[in-house]
Amino acid sequence: MERAERADRILDAAGELLLAWGYRRVTIDEIARRANVGKGTVYLHWKTKDSLFLAVMLKAQFRMLQRQLARLRADPLEVLPSRMMSRHFLEFQAEPVLRAVYTDDGDILGRLHETAQKEFAELIVQGDRNLRHHLEVLREHGLLRDDTDVQHQQYALLATSTGFFLSEALLADRAPDSAEVRAEILAHTIRSALEVPAGALPHTGSDPVSGPGPDAAAARMRAAAAAAAPEIIAIYKQFAALCAQEMRRQIRD
């Protein structure tokens, strides 16, 4: 436990300095001072400066996945792409390391972003597969439109979300009121482009509420989301395990 707590303290210190000074300026000596450990202790955990900062990035991603899983377990409607991406957008605001990664902030990351692309190549590919699987499950349960190819839907979802993330820096002086308002604009855009409206969901024999009206439509949507949720939770639970495994790989044996 002491070793794990010490590693967390080093990761937190490295993350703080990464954001404050940028990758190029931060030294292992300064990280050790900030974490109140010896320089040799840092190297007991990580072989190189790169492996330490890659672990910082993975820890931020892992935290986001854990929060996503908690939301999915608490509310099946979180399987909807509009809800998922709007939550990611708000986490992007609150998690500076993720914000630097998503916007490829060269001042903060330096060459670290390029290193991460190589080191995490398999995770990136798996993340794309996970999103495709997620969308396919939603289509099977009638929650996503099926009038276009799922690959095109995946691209539209990623391109739209990336545009909103990058606009935080590129259009800061023209952004509406608050991050919450912008997250809702993102959700509305994705909902309009990809999702099946609640009122258009077909009736089934297992509907909790039958008949017309908004209450019945909302109940049908929730039932469809609840049916899809276990498979989608399993997707991201496995991905979180892969991220944890990659974090361990960065640690010195």
Secondary structure, 3 states (H helix, E strand, C coil): CHHHHHHHHHHHHHHHHHHHHCCCCCCHHHHHHHHCCCHHHHHHHECCHHHHHHHHHHHHHHHHHHHHHHHHHHCHHHHCHHHHHHHHHHHHHHCHHHHHHHCCCHHHHCCHHHHHHHHCHHHHHHHHHHHHHHHHHHHHCCCECCCCCHHHHHHHHHHHHHHHHHHHHHCHHHCCCCHHHHHHHHHHHHHHHHECCHHHCCCCCCCCCCCCCHHHHHHHHHHHHHHHHHHHHHHHHHHHHHHHHHHHHHECC
